[in-house]
């Protein structure tokens, strides 16, 4: 699947939530804690290829996600993404280690998920701040951004790992 998304920095979670709900979005998943661990080979071949392999835990659920190299886009983060739910996190970690993969970065956030039309809108509370992550078709993203009163210059196409790197708290 091709993932198309942008992020927008918000001042606080409560006003961001109100703004999203006023836009006509509906709550899909209540606020939940997420732990994300990125894996790579010791050679850092995934990182060097601008790819990512992530193990994400949300409550008792666990997801393994591969993200391909970003495609060229001026405004959006565009990349292939494949995700599967994993029943046993401990076994998944053992499999990854057995394949020669090691954890290279870990970050946490609280995420609330909304839906508006065919857009997924996530309210993320991270150590870097509060963000809306809007995922879907480019034209729908732009329409929602305008509806929310957000300037196109405020759109962020970096992922959280890149943002942590810029802040000096991510993997080298």
C-alpha positions as MATLAB code, in Angstrom:
seq = 'XXXXXXXXXXXXXXXXXXXXXXXXXXXXXXXXXXXXXXXXXXXXXXXXXXXXXXXXXXXXXXXXXXXXXXXXXXXXXXXXXXXXXXXXXXXXXXXXXXXXXXXXXXXXXXXXXXXXXXXXXXXXXXXXXXXXXXXXXXXXXXXXXXXXXXXXXXXXXXXXXXXXXXXXXXXX';
ca = [
       0.000    0.000    0.000;
       1.156    3.559   -0.653;
       1.006    5.805    2.404;
       0.512    9.551    1.806;
       0.613   11.759    4.889;
       1.580   15.042    6.488;
       1.974   16.238   10.052;
       1.031   19.563   11.587;
       2.381   20.865   14.906;
      -0.420   21.844   17.280;
      -0.300   23.932   20.435;
      -2.064   21.421   22.687;
      -4.029   18.172   22.547;
      -7.371   19.498   23.815;
      -7.710   22.274   21.234;
      -6.444   19.960   18.474;
      -9.070   17.365   19.404;
     -11.824   20.012   19.370;
     -10.654   21.310   15.990;
     -10.677   17.826   14.456;
     -14.133   17.002   15.838;
     -15.539   20.354   14.625;
     -14.318   19.470   11.118;
     -16.798   16.584   11.063;
     -14.352   13.821   11.933;
     -15.537   11.008   14.169;
     -13.566    9.342   16.918;
     -12.375    5.898   15.825;
      -9.962    4.918   18.630;
      -9.630    6.518   22.042;
      -6.296    7.831   23.276;
      -3.859    4.934   23.681;
      -0.194    4.602   24.609;
       2.119    3.336   21.861;
       5.659    2.063   22.060;
       7.572    2.023   18.774;
      10.880    0.245   18.241;
      12.799    0.498   14.973;
      14.988   -2.409   13.911;
      17.867   -2.511   11.465;
      20.798   -4.713   10.538;
      24.117   -3.917   12.193;
      25.249   -2.575    8.807;
      22.355   -0.048    8.984;
      21.267   -1.019    5.458;
      17.618   -0.158    6.137;
      18.504    3.261    7.542;
      20.952    3.916    4.685;
      18.176    3.051    2.212;
      15.738    5.384    4.027;
      13.603    2.374    4.932;
      12.200    1.374    8.300;
      11.150   -1.798   10.089;
       9.047   -0.985   13.143;
       7.527   -3.058   15.903;
       4.675   -1.090   17.525;
       2.800   -2.140   20.631;
      -0.561   -0.641   21.549;
      -1.998   -2.194   24.664;
      -1.954   -5.937   24.053;
      -1.744   -5.568   20.273;
       1.486   -5.599   18.328;
       2.146   -4.594   14.706;
       5.156   -5.154   12.457;
       5.500   -2.498    9.766;
       7.889   -2.081    6.846;
       8.179    1.383    5.318;
       9.908    1.753    1.959;
      12.080    4.598    0.764;
      10.213    7.908    0.430;
       9.109    8.949   -3.033;
       9.676   12.447   -4.347;
       7.007   14.838   -3.184;
       7.198   18.518   -2.323;
       4.476   18.558    0.326;
       3.772   14.987    1.410;
       5.537   11.998    2.870;
       4.858    9.268    0.302;
       6.156    5.732    0.696;
       5.180    2.081    0.518;
       3.949    0.645    3.779;
       3.149   -2.943    4.693;
       1.804   -3.821    8.118;
       0.712   -7.004    9.852;
      -0.614   -7.659   13.332;
       1.613   -9.966   15.363;
       0.061  -12.123   18.070;
       3.148  -12.579   20.222;
       5.421   -9.569   20.689;
       8.096  -11.528   22.538;
       8.347  -14.106   19.739;
       8.380  -11.351   17.089;
      11.363   -9.736   18.830;
      13.137  -13.119   18.920;
      12.501  -13.618   15.189;
      13.862  -10.163   14.359;
      16.995  -10.762   16.467;
      17.458  -14.212   14.888;
      17.441  -12.564   11.468;
      20.275  -10.290   12.574;
      18.129   -7.232   13.250;
      18.798   -5.100   16.318;
      16.754   -2.332   17.955;
      18.190    1.021   16.850;
      15.651    3.525   18.162;
      12.644    3.613   20.442;
      10.009    6.290   20.897;
       6.663    6.561   22.638;
       3.502    8.538   22.075;
      -0.162    8.698   22.942;
      -2.392    8.463   19.866;
      -6.072    9.210   19.317;
      -7.475    8.193   15.910;
     -10.269    9.946   14.013;
     -11.832    9.367   10.574;
     -13.143   12.026    8.235;
     -14.345   10.826    4.849;
     -11.514    8.583    3.683;
      -8.893   10.348    5.776;
      -7.264    8.983    8.893;
      -6.469   11.791   11.326;
      -4.240   10.945   14.275;
      -3.701   13.184   17.258;
      -0.227   12.312   18.527;
       1.160   13.466   21.860;
       4.925   12.953   21.754;
       8.008   14.113   23.630;
       8.534   16.505   20.687;
       5.100   18.087   21.061;
       1.541   17.579   19.855;
       0.904   16.779   16.181;
      -1.915   15.965   13.843;
      -0.943   13.298   11.336;
      -3.283   13.286    8.344;
      -3.193   10.301    5.995;
      -5.081    9.687    2.759;
      -5.429   11.104   -0.740;
      -3.497   14.305   -1.435;
      -6.542   16.335   -2.492;
      -8.538   15.311    0.586;
      -5.614   16.143    2.860;
      -5.350   19.637    1.333;
      -9.115   20.201    1.688;
      -9.029   19.210    5.365;
      -5.944   21.328    6.055;
      -7.745   24.356    4.579;
     -10.908   23.553    6.559;
      -8.838   23.394    9.758;
      -7.356   26.813    8.964;
      -3.830   25.457    8.606;
      -1.436   27.084    6.166;
       0.294   24.779    3.641;
       3.596   26.198    4.938;
       2.887   24.483    8.285;
       2.828   20.976    6.754;
       5.597   18.654    7.912;
       6.573   15.680    5.779;
       9.190   14.286    8.151;
       8.506   11.139   10.147;
       8.943   11.033   13.913;
      12.390    9.440   13.666;
      13.623   12.281   11.430;
      12.071   14.804   13.801;
      13.859   13.178   16.753;
      17.123   13.297   14.766;
      16.641   17.025   14.112;
      15.993   17.540   17.815;
      19.182   15.636   18.651;
      17.360   12.758   20.336;
      17.208   10.236   17.495;
      19.469    7.575   16.035;
      22.619    8.798   14.321;
];
